[in-house]
Amino acid sequence: MKIGFIIYGSLDTLSGGYLYDRKLVEYLRSAGDEVEIISLPWRNYVAHLTDNFTFRLWSQEARFLKFQQQATGLQNQKFDILIQDELNHPSLIGANRGKHPYPIISLVHHLRCSELRPKWQNDFYRIIEKKYLQSVDGFIFNSQTTKGVVNSLIGNSKPDVVAYPPTDRFGNSLSEKEIMERSKSKELRILFLGNVMERKGLHTLLEAVKGLRSKVFLDIVGSLKTEPKYVKKMQDFITKNHLSSFVFLHDSLNNEPLKQIIKQSHILIVPSSYEGFGIVYLEGMCFGLPAIGTTAGAASEVIEHEKTGYLIEPNDYATLTKIISNLEKNRNLLIELSLNAKKRYIQQPQWKETARQIRAFLLEMAQQG
C-alpha cells in the first residue's frame, strides 16, 4: 500500500501518542508498505483552524501538497489510504470535506474535549472535533474507552479497529526475585514519567508528597519544554516547599538511563486528568511497578484498583498521600502489588499482533475505497 500519514511536527516527539505513531510507521514499512509522513507545523489551536481555508484533498492533493513540498520533499502522488492523527483535527475539517480520493482513517489517542478544563472550552472543542470525526471514513482507536467516547459523540456506524499501544520499548524486565529485593530499600522511590504538563497531574503528586520528607524519593522524568509556564510553576512549588532534597527533575532521558531509574523505582504515579490509554502504566508494570492513575479516561483498562495499583479521582492529593504512606510502611503489600503488576504486563497483547490487526484493517479499507 501507498500510505499517507499526517501528523503535527516530528514523528520523533517524545510522548505516548507519538511513540504509537512511530511504531506503527515502522511496522507498516517493515511489511513492505510505502509510508509518507506529511508533517504540519505546530502552532496554536486558532491558527490550526485557519488551515481549513487552505488545505484540500483533491485528486492529487494539489493545494495541500503544494503547501508541504518544501518542508517534506513530498511529491504529488495518489495514496491508497490516508491516516490522520486525530491530534491534527483542527487543521483538517475543510480538507476532508466532500468526496475523498482515498479512504481517510483517523488514529484517535483521545479527544481534546475529554480533557479536564472549563465546560465552555470543552463545549467548543466538542463541536470542532465532532465535525472532524464525521468527516473521516474509519478509525484506529488505542482503547475501548476512546472508542466509547467517539461513538457517544457521532454514533458507531463507521468501521474501526481497537489496537492497544506498544509497551515493549525497554525489552527485558526484572525477575520476581529482583522485584522483592528492591522492596527492602529504606525510602519508597516514586517515578513520575511523562511530559511535564498540567494534564499529567504532577501538581497533584507534589502536593501528595510534600509532607513525606525522608520517607520517599521522587524522580520526575519528562520533557520540560511542552508547557514552560507550568514547569516554572512546578519548580517554584518545589523551591517554596523545600522539596529539592528528595524531588528530582530529570527532563527527558534516553532509554538506557531511563531504564535504570525505572529499575530502582518502587511505584509509578502519573495522576493525569485524562488518559486515552496510558502506555506509561504498562511500561512501569514491565519492571514490577504498581501504577497509580485516575478514574478519568482509560487508565482503568490497565490498572486494577488495589490489585495492580490504584485509581484516584483527578486532583485528589489527600487520597494519594494516604496510598503512598501506606505503601511506604507496608512492604508486603508493595511486593504483592508489584508482582501482580508484572503479571498484568505479561498478559498485554504483543505489539506485532496489534500492528498486524491495524494493517489488515487498512488493507480492507483501501480495497473498499
N, C-alpha and C positions, 0 to 999 in steps of 0.2 A: 504493500500500500504506500501511496504518497500521502503523508500526513502533515498538515499544518498545525502548529501548537502556539497559541497566543498567550503570552504572559506579560506582566509588568516587570521591567528591569531585567536582572540577570538570573539565570537558572541556578547559579551558584549561591544565591542568597541563603543565609543560614536561618531556616525555620522549618517546622514540621511539614508545612504545606509545600514549600519548595523542594524539600527532600523527596516527597511523594512525586512531584512533577519530574524531578531529575531522574529518579529511579525508574519511572515509567518510560521516559525517553530512552534511557539506557537499554531497557528490556526490549522495546519495540525495534530499536536499531539492531540489537543482537539477533532478533528474529528475522532480519532481512528487510525491514520496512525503512523507507526514506522519511526522516522526520526533519522538518524545517522549523526552527524556532523563530517566531515573529515577536520581537521584543518592543513593547510600547514604553514610552518614557514615564517614569514615576513623577506625578505631580499631585496636587490636591484634588479632592473629590469634585469640586465645582469645575475645575479645569478639565478633568476627565469627562465630565458631562458634555463639554463643548466639542469633544471629539465626534459626537453624533452628527455634527454639521459637515464633517469631512469624510469619515470612514464609510466605505461601501464594500459589499461583497458581490460585485458584478461578475460577469462570466470569467474574466481574468483578473478580478480584484483590482481593476485599473487604478482607481484613485487610492485605495487602501495600500496597495503595494508600492505605489509611487512614493507615498509618504515614508515607507520603510526602507527603500532600496539603499539609500546612503548609509543607514545605520547597520543594516544586516547583510547587505550584498545579495539579498533575496531577489531573484528574477521572477517575472510573471510566469506562473505555471498553474496548471489545474491540479488541485488536490483531489484525492479520493474521499477524504474526510477532514474536517477541521475540528480540533479540540480547543476549547477556550477555558482557561482557568476562570472560575466564576468571580474571582477577585477583580477581574477586568470588567465586570458588568457595566459600570457607568459609561465606559467608552464604546460599548458595542451594540446598544439597543437599536440605533439607527442603521448600523452596518448590517444587522441581521434581518432587518425588515424586508418583507416580501419573499419572493421565491429564492431559495438558496441554490447556488450552482453545485453544491455538495452538502451532505448532512453535516449539521453542526452539533457537536456534543459538548455539553458544559460539564467540567470537572468541579464538583462542589465540595469544598472543605467544610465551610459553614457559611451561613448567611450573615451579612453585616447587621441586618436588623434583629438578629438574635442576641447581639452583644448587650451588655449592661450599660445603658445610657438613658437620658431623659426620654419619656414617652414620645414627645413631639418629634424628636430626632429620628427615633426608630420608625415612627409612622411615615416619615418622609422617605427613609431608606427602603421601607417595605414596599412603597408604591413603585420606586425605581427598580428594585430587584424583581418584583412581580412582573413588570413589563419585560425585563430581560429574560427571565425564566420562561415566559410564554413565547419568546422569540426563537428558542432553540428546538432541536429535534429529539434530543435524548440526554441522558445524564449518567455520569460516573459519580457515585456517592462514596464517601470514605467511611460511612457508618449508617446503621439503621436510623439513628437519631436524626442525622442530617436529611435522610430520605423522608422521614416523617414530617420534618419542618417544611420542606419544599412541597410535599404533597398537600399539606394543610393550607398552603398558600395558593397553589394552582391546580390541585387535583392530581390524580395519579394515572393519567391517560397516556403518558409518554414512556417509551422504552427506557430501561435503566439497568444498571448493574451496581451492586453494593460490593466494593472491593476495599478491604481493610489495608491500611498503610504498611509500608515496610518497617520492620522493627529489628533488623539483623545487622545493622551497620557496625556493631562492635565485636562481632564474632563470638569467640568463646566466652563463657560466663564463669562464675565462681562455683566451686563444688559445695555441697552441703556442709562438709567439714570446715571449709574456709568461711562460710557464712556464720557458722556457730562460733568459730574462733573470733571473728570480727566483733561479735556482740559483747565480748568481755571488756572492751576498752572503756575507760572511765567516763569520758564525755560522750554524749549522744551526738553523732555527726549528721547534720541535716544538709541535704543538697536541694537547692533551687536551680532548675535547669530550664532556661527559656530566655528569649529576648526580654530585656528589662523594659516592659511597657505596662501601662495601667491594667490592661485586660488580664495579664498573667497573675496579678494579685500579690506582688511582692510586698506591698504595704501591709496587707493582712498578716503575712508571715513575720514581718519585722515587729509589728505590734504584739504578736503572739510570743516572740522570744525575748522581748526586751527585759522581762523580769526573770529570765532563766540564766543569767550570767553564771559562769563557772560550771554549768551543767550541760551546756550544748556548744557546738561549733556550727556555724552556718556558712557554707560555701555557695556563692551566687555566681552562676556561670551563664553568660548570655550577652548578646550584643548590647552595648551602651549607646549605640548610635540611632536606634529606631525611634525613641521618644526622648530627646535630650532634656526637655523640661521635667519630665517625670523622673529621669535618672538623677537630675540635680536635687529634686525634692527628696528622693530616697537617700542620697548622700548626705543631705542636710539632716535628715531624720537620724541617720546613723551617728553623725557627729554630735547632734544635740543630746541624744540619749546615751552617749558614751558607749556605743556598741562595737567600736572598731577592734576591741581586743578579742572578740570571738565571731565577728561577722566580716567576711572577706569577699570583695567584689573582684572577679577574675576577668571580666569581658568574655568574648568568645574564645574557645580553645580548640585546637586541632584534636583529632580523635584520640591519639595516644595519651597526651596529658589529661584530657577529659576522662578517659578510661581509668586512669589512676585515681582521680578524685572520686569517681563513682565507686570504685572497688573499696575505698576506705570509708565510704559513707554508710549510714545505717538506714536512712529513710529519705524518700524523695517527696518534697512538698511543693506543689505548684497549684495554689488555690485560685485558679482562673475564674473570672466572672462568666466565662463561656469557653468551652472547647468543642470543636466539631468532632473530634475523636480523642486526641491526646496520645500521640505516638510516644511522647516522653515517658509516660507512666509505664508502658511496656518495656521501654529501653532500660529503665531503672529496675524493673522486675527481673530482667535478664541477669542481673547481679544480686538478686535477692533483696531488693529494696522495696518494702511496703510503700504504697503510694497514698498520698492524701491529695484529693481533688475536691471539687464541689459538685453539688447536685444539679448545677446548671449545665446543660449540654450533654455530651456523650461520655463523660468520664465514667458514668455508671456501667457502660458497656465493657469497661476494662477493670474497674475497681469494685470488688465485692466488699461492701461495708462490714468492717470488723473481722474480715477473713483475709483479704489481701491488702488491706489498707482501710482508709476511712473517707467518707463523703460528708462534707460540711456545707452549710449554706454559704453563699458568697459573702465575704467580708466578716464572717463570724470568727473573729480572732480569739474570743474568750473560750469557745469550744476547742479551738485549735491549741491553745495553751494547755488546756487540760489533757488533751491527747498526747502532746509532746511530753509533758511532765510524767504522765503515766508510763509511757514507753521508756523514758529515761530511768525510771525506778524499777520497772518490771521487765527484766531482760528475757525471761522465759516467754513472755507474751511477744516480745520483739522477735525472738527466734521463730516462734510459731508463725507469725505473720510473714516473716522473711522467707521461710520455706514454702509457705502457701503461694507467695508472690512468684517464686521461682517456678513452681508447678504451673501457675497461670500463664507465664511466659511460654513455657514449653507447649502448651495447648494451642497457642496462637497459630493460625494458618501461615505457612511459609510464603514469602513474597513472590516466588516464582509461580506458585499455584494461583495466587491472586492476580498477578500480572497476566497470566495465561487467560484468565477469565475476561479481563479487560480487552485483550487483543481479539478474542473470539467475538465479543460484543461489537467491537469496532468493525471487524470484518463483515459481520451480519448487517450492520447499519450501512456500511459502504456499498454492499451488494444491493440493498434495498433502495439506496439513494440514486 
